[in-house]
């Protein structure tokens, strides 16, 4: 399930990782990238980091798929000071998004 950091040339995510942090996977939304690591969730666009939280600061994740539209991935942090993220996931990213959800679910069940 994990991917090697050197196999993912996306500078939006790579420069945010700690030297010993493992990137499990990333998925591309229409306007941002979601990265799932062994420590945290990152959401970033080309300009800035939109969300950077550890799993114990995550309250809820919701994934909705509708006909003829991109799926909606909602990430709700525990703290109101961390802005919830609403990501539009294109159909070609559904499989990666599903794997991301599985990892996130496993991490949430551990905390």
Buried (B, 14 or more C-beta within 10 A) or exposed (E): EEEEBEEBEEEBBBEBBEEEEBBBBBBBBEEBBBBBBBBBBBBBEEEEEBBBBEBEBBEEBEBEEEEEEBBBBEBBBEEEEBEEBEBBBBEEBBEBBEBBBBBBEEBBEEE
